[in-house]
Amino acid sequence: MPAVRMIPYLKDVSFDPETLQVVTDAFDYAMISLRGWKQPDVVQEVVAQRIILLATKGERDAATLIEKALEGVQARPDLA
């Protein structure tokens, strides 16, 4: 249940159920695109914060959330 990993980042925000699903799905797919959950905690936190910020500003398209959250973030090859 990867979406559970995003729960700590959601403590200060509230989304309707549909948006919450989009946000958690976007986070899961973003992390998978970075070669899974082996990324350092700080990478997971940055990606989560970016997705949440975009969603609080009204973005609801998962592909856009993922793309924008991953701008400038690269998977570490040694963690693949």
mmJSON file of the N, C-alpha and C atoms, coordinates in Angstrom:
{"data_MODEL":{"atom_site":{
"group_PDB":["ATOM","ATOM","ATOM","ATOM","ATOM","ATOM","ATOM","ATOM","ATOM","ATOM","ATOM","ATOM","ATOM","ATOM","ATOM","ATOM","ATOM","ATOM","ATOM","ATOM","ATOM","ATOM","ATOM","ATOM","ATOM","ATOM","ATOM","ATOM","ATOM","ATOM","ATOM","ATOM","ATOM","ATOM","ATOM","ATOM","ATOM","ATOM","ATOM","ATOM","ATOM","ATOM","ATOM","ATOM","ATOM","ATOM","ATOM","ATOM","ATOM","ATOM","ATOM","ATOM","ATOM","ATOM","ATOM","ATOM","ATOM","ATOM","ATOM","ATOM","ATOM","ATOM","ATOM","ATOM","ATOM","ATOM","ATOM","ATOM","ATOM","ATOM","ATOM","ATOM","ATOM","ATOM","ATOM","ATOM","ATOM","ATOM","ATOM","ATOM","ATOM","ATOM","ATOM","ATOM","ATOM","ATOM","ATOM","ATOM","ATOM","ATOM","ATOM","ATOM","ATOM","ATOM","ATOM","ATOM","ATOM","ATOM","ATOM","ATOM","ATOM","ATOM","ATOM","ATOM","ATOM","ATOM","ATOM","ATOM","ATOM","ATOM","ATOM","ATOM","ATOM","ATOM","ATOM","ATOM","ATOM","ATOM","ATOM","ATOM","ATOM","ATOM","ATOM","ATOM","ATOM","ATOM","ATOM","ATOM","ATOM","ATOM","ATOM","ATOM","ATOM","ATOM","ATOM","ATOM","ATOM","ATOM","ATOM","ATOM","ATOM","ATOM","ATOM","ATOM","ATOM","ATOM","ATOM","ATOM","ATOM","ATOM","ATOM","ATOM","ATOM","ATOM","ATOM","ATOM","ATOM","ATOM","ATOM","ATOM","ATOM","ATOM","ATOM","ATOM","ATOM","ATOM","ATOM","ATOM","ATOM","ATOM","ATOM","ATOM","ATOM","ATOM","ATOM","ATOM","ATOM","ATOM","ATOM","ATOM","ATOM","ATOM","ATOM","ATOM","ATOM","ATOM","ATOM","ATOM","ATOM","ATOM","ATOM","ATOM","ATOM","ATOM","ATOM","ATOM","ATOM","ATOM","ATOM","ATOM","ATOM","ATOM","ATOM","ATOM","ATOM","ATOM","ATOM","ATOM","ATOM","ATOM","ATOM","ATOM","ATOM","ATOM","ATOM","ATOM","ATOM","ATOM","ATOM","ATOM","ATOM","ATOM","ATOM","ATOM","ATOM","ATOM","ATOM","ATOM","ATOM","ATOM","ATOM","ATOM","ATOM","ATOM","ATOM","ATOM","ATOM","ATOM","ATOM","ATOM"],
"id":[1,2,3,4,5,6,7,8,9,10,11,12,13,14,15,16,17,18,19,20,21,22,23,24,25,26,27,28,29,30,31,32,33,34,35,36,37,38,39,40,41,42,43,44,45,46,47,48,49,50,51,52,53,54,55,56,57,58,59,60,61,62,63,64,65,66,67,68,69,70,71,72,73,74,75,76,77,78,79,80,81,82,83,84,85,86,87,88,89,90,91,92,93,94,95,96,97,98,99,100,101,102,103,104,105,106,107,108,109,110,111,112,113,114,115,116,117,118,119,120,121,122,123,124,125,126,127,128,129,130,131,132,133,134,135,136,137,138,139,140,141,142,143,144,145,146,147,148,149,150,151,152,153,154,155,156,157,158,159,160,161,162,163,164,165,166,167,168,169,170,171,172,173,174,175,176,177,178,179,180,181,182,183,184,185,186,187,188,189,190,191,192,193,194,195,196,197,198,199,200,201,202,203,204,205,206,207,208,209,210,211,212,213,214,215,216,217,218,219,220,221,222,223,224,225,226,227,228,229,230,231,232,233,234,235,236,237,238,239,240],
"type_symbol":["N","C","C","N","C","C","N","C","C","N","C","C","N","C","C","N","C","C","N","C","C","N","C","C","N","C","C","N","C","C","N","C","C","N","C","C","N","C","C","N","C","C","N","C","C","N","C","C","N","C","C","N","C","C","N","C","C","N","C","C","N","C","C","N","C","C","N","C","C","N","C","C","N","C","C","N","C","C","N","C","C","N","C","C","N","C","C","N","C","C","N","C","C","N","C","C","N","C","C","N","C","C","N","C","C","N","C","C","N","C","C","N","C","C","N","C","C","N","C","C","N","C","C","N","C","C","N","C","C","N","C","C","N","C","C","N","C","C","N","C","C","N","C","C","N","C","C","N","C","C","N","C","C","N","C","C","N","C","C","N","C","C","N","C","C","N","C","C","N","C","C","N","C","C","N","C","C","N","C","C","N","C","C","N","C","C","N","C","C","N","C","C","N","C","C","N","C","C","N","C","C","N","C","C","N","C","C","N","C","C","N","C","C","N","C","C","N","C","C","N","C","C","N","C","C","N","C","C","N","C","C","N","C","C","N","C","C","N","C","C"],
"label_atom_id":["N","CA","C","N","CA","C","N","CA","C","N","CA","C","N","CA","C","N","CA","C","N","CA","C","N","CA","C","N","CA","C","N","CA","C","N","CA","C","N","CA","C","N","CA","C","N","CA","C","N","CA","C","N","CA","C","N","CA","C","N","CA","C","N","CA","C","N","CA","C","N","CA","C","N","CA","C","N","CA","C","N","CA","C","N","CA","C","N","CA","C","N","CA","C","N","CA","C","N","CA","C","N","CA","C","N","CA","C","N","CA","C","N","CA","C","N","CA","C","N","CA","C","N","CA","C","N","CA","C","N","CA","C","N","CA","C","N","CA","C","N","CA","C","N","CA","C","N","CA","C","N","CA","C","N","CA","C","N","CA","C","N","CA","C","N","CA","C","N","CA","C","N","CA","C","N","CA","C","N","CA","C","N","CA","C","N","CA","C","N","CA","C","N","CA","C","N","CA","C","N","CA","C","N","CA","C","N","CA","C","N","CA","C","N","CA","C","N","CA","C","N","CA","C","N","CA","C","N","CA","C","N","CA","C","N","CA","C","N","CA","C","N","CA","C","N","CA","C","N","CA","C","N","CA","C","N","CA","C","N","CA","C","N","CA","C","N","CA","C","N","CA","C","N","CA","C","N","CA","C"],
"label_alt_id":[null,null,null,null,null,null,null,null,null,null,null,null,null,null,null,null,null,null,null,null,null,null,null,null,null,null,null,null,null,null,null,null,null,null,null,null,null,null,null,null,null,null,null,null,null,null,null,null,null,null,null,null,null,null,null,null,null,null,null,null,null,null,null,null,null,null,null,null,null,null,null,null,null,null,null,null,null,null,null,null,null,null,null,null,null,null,null,null,null,null,null,null,null,null,null,null,null,null,null,null,null,null,null,null,null,null,null,null,null,null,null,null,null,null,null,null,null,null,null,null,null,null,null,null,null,null,null,null,null,null,null,null,null,null,null,null,null,null,null,null,null,null,null,null,null,null,null,null,null,null,null,null,null,null,null,null,null,null,null,null,null,null,null,null,null,null,null,null,null,null,null,null,null,null,null,null,null,null,null,null,null,null,null,null,null,null,null,null,null,null,null,null,null,null,null,null,null,null,null,null,null,null,null,null,null,null,null,null,null,null,null,null,null,null,null,null,null,null,null,null,null,null,null,null,null,null,null,null,null,null,null,null,null,null,null,null,null,null,null,null],
"label_comp_id":["MET","MET","MET","PRO","PRO","PRO","ALA","ALA","ALA","VAL","VAL","VAL","ARG","ARG","ARG","MET","MET","MET","ILE","ILE","ILE","PRO","PRO","PRO","TYR","TYR","TYR","LEU","LEU","LEU","LYS","LYS","LYS","ASP","ASP","ASP","VAL","VAL","VAL","SER","SER","SER","PHE","PHE","PHE","ASP","ASP","ASP","PRO","PRO","PRO","GLU","GLU","GLU","THR","THR","THR","LEU","LEU","LEU","GLN","GLN","GLN","VAL","VAL","VAL","VAL","VAL","VAL","THR","THR","THR","ASP","ASP","ASP","ALA","ALA","ALA","PHE","PHE","PHE","ASP","ASP","ASP","TYR","TYR","TYR","ALA","ALA","ALA","MET","MET","MET","ILE","ILE","ILE","SER","SER","SER","LEU","LEU","LEU","ARG","ARG","ARG","GLY","GLY","GLY","TRP","TRP","TRP","LYS","LYS","LYS","GLN","GLN","GLN","PRO","PRO","PRO","ASP","ASP","ASP","VAL","VAL","VAL","VAL","VAL","VAL","GLN","GLN","GLN","GLU","GLU","GLU","VAL","VAL","VAL","VAL","VAL","VAL","ALA","ALA","ALA","GLN","GLN","GLN","ARG","ARG","ARG","ILE","ILE","ILE","ILE","ILE","ILE","LEU","LEU","LEU","LEU","LEU","LEU","ALA","ALA","ALA","THR","THR","THR","LYS","LYS","LYS","GLY","GLY","GLY","GLU","GLU","GLU","ARG","ARG","ARG","ASP","ASP","ASP","ALA","ALA","ALA","ALA","ALA","ALA","THR","THR","THR","LEU","LEU","LEU","ILE","ILE","ILE","GLU","GLU","GLU","LYS","LYS","LYS","ALA","ALA","ALA","LEU","LEU","LEU","GLU","GLU","GLU","GLY","GLY","GLY","VAL","VAL","VAL","GLN","GLN","GLN","ALA","ALA","ALA","ARG","ARG","ARG","PRO","PRO","PRO","ASP","ASP","ASP","LEU","LEU","LEU","ALA","ALA","ALA"],
"label_asym_id":["A","A","A","A","A","A","A","A","A","A","A","A","A","A","A","A","A","A","A","A","A","A","A","A","A","A","A","A","A","A","A","A","A","A","A","A","A","A","A","A","A","A","A","A","A","A","A","A","A","A","A","A","A","A","A","A","A","A","A","A","A","A","A","A","A","A","A","A","A","A","A","A","A","A","A","A","A","A","A","A","A","A","A","A","A","A","A","A","A","A","A","A","A","A","A","A","A","A","A","A","A","A","A","A","A","A","A","A","A","A","A","A","A","A","A","A","A","A","A","A","A","A","A","A","A","A","A","A","A","A","A","A","A","A","A","A","A","A","A","A","A","A","A","A","A","A","A","A","A","A","A","A","A","A","A","A","A","A","A","A","A","A","A","A","A","A","A","A","A","A","A","A","A","A","A","A","A","A","A","A","A","A","A","A","A","A","A","A","A","A","A","A","A","A","A","A","A","A","A","A","A","A","A","A","A","A","A","A","A","A","A","A","A","A","A","A","A","A","A","A","A","A","A","A","A","A","A","A","A","A","A","A","A","A","A","A","A","A","A","A"],
"label_entity_id":["1","1","1","1","1","1","1","1","1","1","1","1","1","1","1","1","1","1","1","1","1","1","1","1","1","1","1","1","1","1","1","1","1","1","1","1","1","1","1","1","1","1","1","1","1","1","1","1","1","1","1","1","1","1","1","1","1","1","1","1","1","1","1","1","1","1","1","1","1","1","1","1","1","1","1","1","1","1","1","1","1","1","1","1","1","1","1","1","1","1","1","1","1","1","1","1","1","1","1","1","1","1","1","1","1","1","1","1","1","1","1","1","1","1","1","1","1","1","1","1","1","1","1","1","1","1","1","1","1","1","1","1","1","1","1","1","1","1","1","1","1","1","1","1","1","1","1","1","1","1","1","1","1","1","1","1","1","1","1","1","1","1","1","1","1","1","1","1","1","1","1","1","1","1","1","1","1","1","1","1","1","1","1","1","1","1","1","1","1","1","1","1","1","1","1","1","1","1","1","1","1","1","1","1","1","1","1","1","1","1","1","1","1","1","1","1","1","1","1","1","1","1","1","1","1","1","1","1","1","1","1","1","1","1","1","1","1","1","1","1"],
"label_seq_id":[1,1,1,2,2,2,3,3,3,4,4,4,5,5,5,6,6,6,7,7,7,8,8,8,9,9,9,10,10,10,11,11,11,12,12,12,13,13,13,14,14,14,15,15,15,16,16,16,17,17,17,18,18,18,19,19,19,20,20,20,21,21,21,22,22,22,23,23,23,24,24,24,25,25,25,26,26,26,27,27,27,28,28,28,29,29,29,30,30,30,31,31,31,32,32,32,33,33,33,34,34,34,35,35,35,36,36,36,37,37,37,38,38,38,39,39,39,40,40,40,41,41,41,42,42,42,43,43,43,44,44,44,45,45,45,46,46,46,47,47,47,48,48,48,49,49,49,50,50,50,51,51,51,52,52,52,53,53,53,54,54,54,55,55,55,56,56,56,57,57,57,58,58,58,59,59,59,60,60,60,61,61,61,62,62,62,63,63,63,64,64,64,65,65,65,66,66,66,67,67,67,68,68,68,69,69,69,70,70,70,71,71,71,72,72,72,73,73,73,74,74,74,75,75,75,76,76,76,77,77,77,78,78,78,79,79,79,80,80,80],
"pdbx_PDB_ins_code":[null,null,null,null,null,null,null,null,null,null,null,null,null,null,null,null,null,null,null,null,null,null,null,null,null,null,null,null,null,null,null,null,null,null,null,null,null,null,null,null,null,null,null,null,null,null,null,null,null,null,null,null,null,null,null,null,null,null,null,null,null,null,null,null,null,null,null,null,null,null,null,null,null,null,null,null,null,null,null,null,null,null,null,null,null,null,null,null,null,null,null,null,null,null,null,null,null,null,null,null,null,null,null,null,null,null,null,null,null,null,null,null,null,null,null,null,null,null,null,null,null,null,null,null,null,null,null,null,null,null,null,null,null,null,null,null,null,null,null,null,null,null,null,null,null,null,null,null,null,null,null,null,null,null,null,null,null,null,null,null,null,null,null,null,null,null,null,null,null,null,null,null,null,null,null,null,null,null,null,null,null,null,null,null,null,null,null,null,null,null,null,null,null,null,null,null,null,null,null,null,null,null,null,null,null,null,null,null,null,null,null,null,null,null,null,null,null,null,null,null,null,null,null,null,null,null,null,null,null,null,null,null,null,null,null,null,null,null,null,null],
"Cartn_x":[0.829,0.0,0.875,1.459,2.381,1.772,0.479,-0.133,0.036,0.179,0.385,1.637,2.606,3.856,3.67,2.574,2.341,1.592,1.016,0.2,0.908,2.172,2.808,2.858,2.854,2.945,1.58,0.521,-0.833,-1.433,-0.649,-1.194,-1.742,-1.241,-1.675,-2.606,-3.081,-3.967,-5.191,-6.213,-7.432,-7.896,-8.14,-8.639,-9.909,-10.763,-11.929,-11.426,-12.242,-11.785,-11.218,-11.841,-11.358,-9.969,-9.791,-8.495,-7.437,-7.805,-6.862,-6.386,-7.284,-6.901,-5.926,-6.202,-5.314,-3.937,-3.917,-2.661,-1.832,-2.463,-1.708,-1.27,-2.117,-1.717,-0.541,-0.597,0.502,1.801,1.729,2.918,3.461,2.578,3.015,3.702,3.083,3.669,4.973,5.037,6.274,7.409,7.121,8.161,8.558,7.607,7.924,8.827,8.56,9.387,10.806,10.97,12.314,12.928,12.467,12.954,12.495,11.3,10.693,11.004,10.837,10.886,12.272,13.288,14.653,15.261,14.521,15.03,15.145,16.101,16.229,14.936,14.708,13.503,13.331,14.427,14.329,13.761,14.065,13.52,12.017,11.621,10.194,9.462,10.067,9.447,9.298,10.328,10.268,9.176,9.12,8.104,6.706,6.518,5.211,4.822,5.743,5.435,5.079,5.777,5.475,4.079,3.748,2.426,1.341,1.534,0.544,0.386,1.484,1.41,0.623,0.927,0.21,-1.277,-1.577,-2.978,-3.725,-3.07,-3.736,-3.982,-3.204,-3.41,-4.424,-4.988,-6.062,-5.741,-4.485,-4.132,-4.724,-5.423,-6.054,-5.661,-4.813,-4.372,-3.148,-3.276,-2.198,-0.909,-1.02,0.182,0.923,0.181,0.8,1.428,0.736,1.295,2.619,2.647,3.871,4.984,4.673,5.689,6.3,5.442,5.93,6.679,6.216,6.872,8.259,8.457,9.741,10.726,10.32,11.229,12.49,13.618,14.897,15.262,14.409,14.684,15.057,16.137,16.568,16.779,16.521,16.778,18.272,18.655,20.07,20.35,21.267,21.548,22.024,22.702,23.224,22.117,20.893,19.788,18.815,19.153,18.245,18.166],
"Cartn_y":[-1.19,0.0,1.256,1.592,2.727,4.066,4.281,5.58,5.944,4.959,5.199,6.031,5.887,6.633,8.135,8.536,9.964,10.59,9.814,10.316,11.374,11.19,12.235,13.605,13.632,14.905,15.576,14.867,15.386,15.955,16.02,16.406,17.828,18.718,20.114,20.52,19.55,19.859,18.955,19.393,18.6,18.596,17.407,17.261,16.428,16.67,15.808,14.418,13.391,12.025,11.817,12.439,12.272,12.894,14.079,14.75,13.996,13.519,12.736,11.516,10.862,9.707,10.111,11.229,11.712,12.043,12.717,13.13,11.911,10.953,9.776,8.916,8.804,8.058,8.735,10.061,10.802,10.581,10.615,10.376,8.971,7.984,6.602,6.441,6.958,6.83,7.616,8.777,9.553,8.772,8.161,7.392,6.158,5.516,4.367,4.807,5.973,6.451,6.785,6.978,7.216,5.915,4.827,3.482,3.006,3.409,2.849,3.577,2.845,3.431,3.418,3.169,3.155,4.548,5.531,6.899,7.405,8.297,8.872,9.57,9.628,10.255,11.683,12.405,13.799,13.882,12.94,12.931,12.678,11.705,11.423,12.656,13.329,14.518,15.64,15.884,16.948,16.654,15.426,15.043,15.209,14.729,14.855,16.317,17.135,18.548,19.261,18.924,19.549,19.164,17.887,17.419,18.091,18.147,18.766,20.247,20.949,22.376,22.599,21.829,21.965,21.656,20.623,20.251,21.328,21.945,23.009,24.24,24.36,25.471,25.118,23.901,23.548,22.517,22.109,21.11,19.762,19.137,17.841,16.773,17.126,16.171,15.419,14.109,13.305,13.411,13.379,13.449,14.767,15.85,17.152,17.195,16.669,16.627,15.875,14.736,13.918,14.664,15.19,15.885,17.054,17.878,19.062,18.669,17.637,17.212,16.657,16.085,15.458,16.38,17.607,18.538,18.708,18.409,18.562,17.438,16.431,15.288,14.108,13.436,12.271,11.101,9.931,8.713,8.542,8.073,7.772,6.38,6.268,4.965,3.919,4.337,3.377,2.789,3.33,2.824,2.013,1.806,1.077,-0.382],
"Cartn_z":[0.0,0.0,0.0,-1.172,-1.268,-0.885,-1.117,-0.806,0.661,1.515,2.944,3.167,2.298,2.452,2.286,1.686,1.491,2.663,3.519,4.626,5.469,5.844,6.669,5.999,4.682,3.965,3.813,4.142,3.968,5.25,6.305,7.612,7.661,6.83,6.894,5.759,4.981,3.86,3.893,3.187,3.096,1.647,1.12,-0.238,-0.217,-1.22,-1.373,-1.797,-1.65,-1.925,-3.339,-4.334,-5.706,-5.888,-5.352,-5.456,-4.666,-3.504,-2.701,-3.487,-4.205,-5.007,-6.112,-6.781,-7.84,-7.267,-6.13,-5.493,-5.078,-4.435,-3.988,-5.165,-6.19,-7.388,-8.074,-8.186,-8.815,-8.049,-6.742,-5.921,-6.155,-6.147,-6.366,-7.721,-8.779,-10.11,-10.231,-9.597,-9.626,-8.972,-7.852,-7.167,-7.975,-8.603,-9.455,-10.602,-11.169,-12.277,-11.824,-10.524,-9.96,-9.456,-9.987,-9.66,-8.289,-7.938,-6.74,-5.457,-4.378,-3.04,-2.44,-3.238,-2.717,-2.671,-3.12,-3.114,-1.674,-1.43,-0.086,0.337,1.634,2.165,1.661,1.506,1.073,-0.341,-1.195,-2.554,-2.492,-1.69,-1.534,-0.996,-0.043,0.55,-0.469,-1.262,-2.266,-3.291,-3.766,-4.744,-4.145,-2.928,-2.263,-2.09,-1.625,-1.394,-2.69,-3.764,-5.053,-5.533,-5.422,-5.854,-5.023,-3.728,-2.847,-3.168,-3.364,-3.689,-4.977,-5.992,-7.262,-7.096,-6.33,-6.113,-5.33,-4.352,-3.585,-4.456,-5.543,-6.476,-7.562,-7.486,-8.398,-9.46,-9.567,-10.588,-10.204,-11.153,-10.893,-11.908,-12.87,-13.866,-13.349,-13.19,-12.608,-13.416,-14.734,-15.576,-15.362,-15.248,-15.005,-13.617,-12.631,-11.274,-11.265,-11.928,-11.97,-12.681,-13.866,-14.66,-13.896,-13.318,-12.592,-11.307,-10.636,-9.393,-9.652,-10.829,-11.133,-11.838,-12.135,-12.791,-11.951,-12.543,-11.858,-10.908,-10.799,-9.923,-10.802,-10.459,-11.221,-10.278,-10.807,-10.025,-9.852,-8.696,-8.448,-8.982,-9.958,-10.562,-9.559,-8.524,-7.546,-6.682,-6.799,-6.017,-6.866,-8.112,-9.014,-8.657],
"occupancy":[1.0,1.0,1.0,1.0,1.0,1.0,1.0,1.0,1.0,1.0,1.0,1.0,1.0,1.0,1.0,1.0,1.0,1.0,1.0,1.0,1.0,1.0,1.0,1.0,1.0,1.0,1.0,1.0,1.0,1.0,1.0,1.0,1.0,1.0,1.0,1.0,1.0,1.0,1.0,1.0,1.0,1.0,1.0,1.0,1.0,1.0,1.0,1.0,1.0,1.0,1.0,1.0,1.0,1.0,1.0,1.0,1.0,1.0,1.0,1.0,1.0,1.0,1.0,1.0,1.0,1.0,1.0,1.0,1.0,1.0,1.0,1.0,1.0,1.0,1.0,1.0,1.0,1.0,1.0,1.0,1.0,1.0,1.0,1.0,1.0,1.0,1.0,1.0,1.0,1.0,1.0,1.0,1.0,1.0,1.0,1.0,1.0,1.0,1.0,1.0,1.0,1.0,1.0,1.0,1.0,1.0,1.0,1.0,1.0,1.0,1.0,1.0,1.0,1.0,1.0,1.0,1.0,1.0,1.0,1.0,1.0,1.0,1.0,1.0,1.0,1.0,1.0,1.0,1.0,1.0,1.0,1.0,1.0,1.0,1.0,1.0,1.0,1.0,1.0,1.0,1.0,1.0,1.0,1.0,1.0,1.0,1.0,1.0,1.0,1.0,1.0,1.0,1.0,1.0,1.0,1.0,1.0,1.0,1.0,1.0,1.0,1.0,1.0,1.0,1.0,1.0,1.0,1.0,1.0,1.0,1.0,1.0,1.0,1.0,1.0,1.0,1.0,1.0,1.0,1.0,1.0,1.0,1.0,1.0,1.0,1.0,1.0,1.0,1.0,1.0,1.0,1.0,1.0,1.0,1.0,1.0,1.0,1.0,1.0,1.0,1.0,1.0,1.0,1.0,1.0,1.0,1.0,1.0,1.0,1.0,1.0,1.0,1.0,1.0,1.0,1.0,1.0,1.0,1.0,1.0,1.0,1.0,1.0,1.0,1.0,1.0,1.0,1.0,1.0,1.0,1.0,1.0,1.0,1.0,1.0,1.0,1.0,1.0,1.0,1.0],
"B_iso_or_equiv":[0.0,0.0,0.0,0.0,0.0,0.0,0.0,0.0,0.0,0.0,0.0,0.0,0.0,0.0,0.0,0.0,0.0,0.0,0.0,0.0,0.0,0.0,0.0,0.0,0.0,0.0,0.0,0.0,0.0,0.0,0.0,0.0,0.0,0.0,0.0,0.0,0.0,0.0,0.0,0.0,0.0,0.0,0.0,0.0,0.0,0.0,0.0,0.0,0.0,0.0,0.0,0.0,0.0,0.0,0.0,0.0,0.0,0.0,0.0,0.0,0.0,0.0,0.0,0.0,0.0,0.0,0.0,0.0,0.0,0.0,0.0,0.0,0.0,0.0,0.0,0.0,0.0,0.0,0.0,0.0,0.0,0.0,0.0,0.0,0.0,0.0,0.0,0.0,0.0,0.0,0.0,0.0,0.0,0.0,0.0,0.0,0.0,0.0,0.0,0.0,0.0,0.0,0.0,0.0,0.0,0.0,0.0,0.0,0.0,0.0,0.0,0.0,0.0,0.0,0.0,0.0,0.0,0.0,0.0,0.0,0.0,0.0,0.0,0.0,0.0,0.0,0.0,0.0,0.0,0.0,0.0,0.0,0.0,0.0,0.0,0.0,0.0,0.0,0.0,0.0,0.0,0.0,0.0,0.0,0.0,0.0,0.0,0.0,0.0,0.0,0.0,0.0,0.0,0.0,0.0,0.0,0.0,0.0,0.0,0.0,0.0,0.0,0.0,0.0,0.0,0.0,0.0,0.0,0.0,0.0,0.0,0.0,0.0,0.0,0.0,0.0,0.0,0.0,0.0,0.0,0.0,0.0,0.0,0.0,0.0,0.0,0.0,0.0,0.0,0.0,0.0,0.0,0.0,0.0,0.0,0.0,0.0,0.0,0.0,0.0,0.0,0.0,0.0,0.0,0.0,0.0,0.0,0.0,0.0,0.0,0.0,0.0,0.0,0.0,0.0,0.0,0.0,0.0,0.0,0.0,0.0,0.0,0.0,0.0,0.0,0.0,0.0,0.0,0.0,0.0,0.0,0.0,0.0,0.0,0.0,0.0,0.0,0.0,0.0,0.0],
"pdbx_formal_charge":[null,null,null,null,null,null,null,null,null,null,null,null,null,null,null,null,null,null,null,null,null,null,null,null,null,null,null,null,null,null,null,null,null,null,null,null,null,null,null,null,null,null,null,null,null,null,null,null,null,null,null,null,null,null,null,null,null,null,null,null,null,null,null,null,null,null,null,null,null,null,null,null,null,null,null,null,null,null,null,null,null,null,null,null,null,null,null,null,null,null,null,null,null,null,null,null,null,null,null,null,null,null,null,null,null,null,null,null,null,null,null,null,null,null,null,null,null,null,null,null,null,null,null,null,null,null,null,null,null,null,null,null,null,null,null,null,null,null,null,null,null,null,null,null,null,null,null,null,null,null,null,null,null,null,null,null,null,null,null,null,null,null,null,null,null,null,null,null,null,null,null,null,null,null,null,null,null,null,null,null,null,null,null,null,null,null,null,null,null,null,null,null,null,null,null,null,null,null,null,null,null,null,null,null,null,null,null,null,null,null,null,null,null,null,null,null,null,null,null,null,null,null,null,null,null,null,null,null,null,null,null,null,null,null,null,null,null,null,null,null],
"auth_seq_id":[1,1,1,2,2,2,3,3,3,4,4,4,5,5,5,6,6,6,7,7,7,8,8,8,9,9,9,10,10,10,11,11,11,12,12,12,13,13,13,14,14,14,15,15,15,16,16,16,17,17,17,18,18,18,19,19,19,20,20,20,21,21,21,22,22,22,23,23,23,24,24,24,25,25,25,26,26,26,27,27,27,28,28,28,29,29,29,30,30,30,31,31,31,32,32,32,33,33,33,34,34,34,35,35,35,36,36,36,37,37,37,38,38,38,39,39,39,40,40,40,41,41,41,42,42,42,43,43,43,44,44,44,45,45,45,46,46,46,47,47,47,48,48,48,49,49,49,50,50,50,51,51,51,52,52,52,53,53,53,54,54,54,55,55,55,56,56,56,57,57,57,58,58,58,59,59,59,60,60,60,61,61,61,62,62,62,63,63,63,64,64,64,65,65,65,66,66,66,67,67,67,68,68,68,69,69,69,70,70,70,71,71,71,72,72,72,73,73,73,74,74,74,75,75,75,76,76,76,77,77,77,78,78,78,79,79,79,80,80,80],
"auth_comp_id":["MET","MET","MET","PRO","PRO","PRO","ALA","ALA","ALA","VAL","VAL","VAL","ARG","ARG","ARG","MET","MET","MET","ILE","ILE","ILE","PRO","PRO","PRO","TYR","TYR","TYR","LEU","LEU","LEU","LYS","LYS","LYS","ASP","ASP","ASP","VAL","VAL","VAL","SER","SER","SER","PHE","PHE","PHE","ASP","ASP","ASP","PRO","PRO","PRO","GLU","GLU","GLU","THR","THR","THR","LEU","LEU","LEU","GLN","GLN","GLN","VAL","VAL","VAL","VAL","VAL","VAL","THR","THR","THR","ASP","ASP","ASP","ALA","ALA","ALA","PHE","PHE","PHE","ASP","ASP","ASP","TYR","TYR","TYR","ALA","ALA","ALA","MET","MET","MET","ILE","ILE","ILE","SER","SER","SER","LEU","LEU","LEU","ARG","ARG","ARG","GLY","GLY","GLY","TRP","TRP","TRP","LYS","LYS","LYS","GLN","GLN","GLN","PRO","PRO","PRO","ASP","ASP","ASP","VAL","VAL","VAL","VAL","VAL","VAL","GLN","GLN","GLN","GLU","GLU","GLU","VAL","VAL","VAL","VAL","VAL","VAL","ALA","ALA","ALA","GLN","GLN","GLN","ARG","ARG","ARG","ILE","ILE","ILE","ILE","ILE","ILE","LEU","LEU","LEU","LEU","LEU","LEU","ALA","ALA","ALA","THR","THR","THR","LYS","LYS","LYS","GLY","GLY","GLY","GLU","GLU","GLU","ARG","ARG","ARG","ASP","ASP","ASP","ALA","ALA","ALA","ALA","ALA","ALA","THR","THR","THR","LEU","LEU","LEU","ILE","ILE","ILE","GLU","GLU","GLU","LYS","LYS","LYS","ALA","ALA","ALA","LEU","LEU","LEU","GLU","GLU","GLU","GLY","GLY","GLY","VAL","VAL","VAL","GLN","GLN","GLN","ALA","ALA","ALA","ARG","ARG","ARG","PRO","PRO","PRO","ASP","ASP","ASP","LEU","LEU","LEU","ALA","ALA","ALA"],
"auth_asym_id":["A","A","A","A","A","A","A","A","A","A","A","A","A","A","A","A","A","A","A","A","A","A","A","A","A","A","A","A","A","A","A","A","A","A","A","A","A","A","A","A","A","A","A","A","A","A","A","A","A","A","A","A","A","A","A","A","A","A","A","A","A","A","A","A","A","A","A","A","A","A","A","A","A","A","A","A","A","A","A","A","A","A","A","A","A","A","A","A","A","A","A","A","A","A","A","A","A","A","A","A","A","A","A","A","A","A","A","A","A","A","A","A","A","A","A","A","A","A","A","A","A","A","A","A","A","A","A","A","A","A","A","A","A","A","A","A","A","A","A","A","A","A","A","A","A","A","A","A","A","A","A","A","A","A","A","A","A","A","A","A","A","A","A","A","A","A","A","A","A","A","A","A","A","A","A","A","A","A","A","A","A","A","A","A","A","A","A","A","A","A","A","A","A","A","A","A","A","A","A","A","A","A","A","A","A","A","A","A","A","A","A","A","A","A","A","A","A","A","A","A","A","A","A","A","A","A","A","A","A","A","A","A","A","A","A","A","A","A","A","A"],
"auth_atom_id":["N","CA","C","N","CA","C","N","CA","C","N","CA","C","N","CA","C","N","CA","C","N","CA","C","N","CA","C","N","CA","C","N","CA","C","N","CA","C","N","CA","C","N","CA","C","N","CA","C","N","CA","C","N","CA","C","N","CA","C","N","CA","C","N","CA","C","N","CA","C","N","CA","C","N","CA","C","N","CA","C","N","CA","C","N","CA","C","N","CA","C","N","CA","C","N","CA","C","N","CA","C","N","CA","C","N","CA","C","N","CA","C","N","CA","C","N","CA","C","N","CA","C","N","CA","C","N","CA","C","N","CA","C","N","CA","C","N","CA","C","N","CA","C","N","CA","C","N","CA","C","N","CA","C","N","CA","C","N","CA","C","N","CA","C","N","CA","C","N","CA","C","N","CA","C","N","CA","C","N","CA","C","N","CA","C","N","CA","C","N","CA","C","N","CA","C","N","CA","C","N","CA","C","N","CA","C","N","CA","C","N","CA","C","N","CA","C","N","CA","C","N","CA","C","N","CA","C","N","CA","C","N","CA","C","N","CA","C","N","CA","C","N","CA","C","N","CA","C","N","CA","C","N","CA","C","N","CA","C","N","CA","C","N","CA","C","N","CA","C","N","CA","C","N","CA","C","N","CA","C"],
"pdbx_PDB_model_num":[1,1,1,1,1,1,1,1,1,1,1,1,1,1,1,1,1,1,1,1,1,1,1,1,1,1,1,1,1,1,1,1,1,1,1,1,1,1,1,1,1,1,1,1,1,1,1,1,1,1,1,1,1,1,1,1,1,1,1,1,1,1,1,1,1,1,1,1,1,1,1,1,1,1,1,1,1,1,1,1,1,1,1,1,1,1,1,1,1,1,1,1,1,1,1,1,1,1,1,1,1,1,1,1,1,1,1,1,1,1,1,1,1,1,1,1,1,1,1,1,1,1,1,1,1,1,1,1,1,1,1,1,1,1,1,1,1,1,1,1,1,1,1,1,1,1,1,1,1,1,1,1,1,1,1,1,1,1,1,1,1,1,1,1,1,1,1,1,1,1,1,1,1,1,1,1,1,1,1,1,1,1,1,1,1,1,1,1,1,1,1,1,1,1,1,1,1,1,1,1,1,1,1,1,1,1,1,1,1,1,1,1,1,1,1,1,1,1,1,1,1,1,1,1,1,1,1,1,1,1,1,1,1,1,1,1,1,1,1,1]
}}}
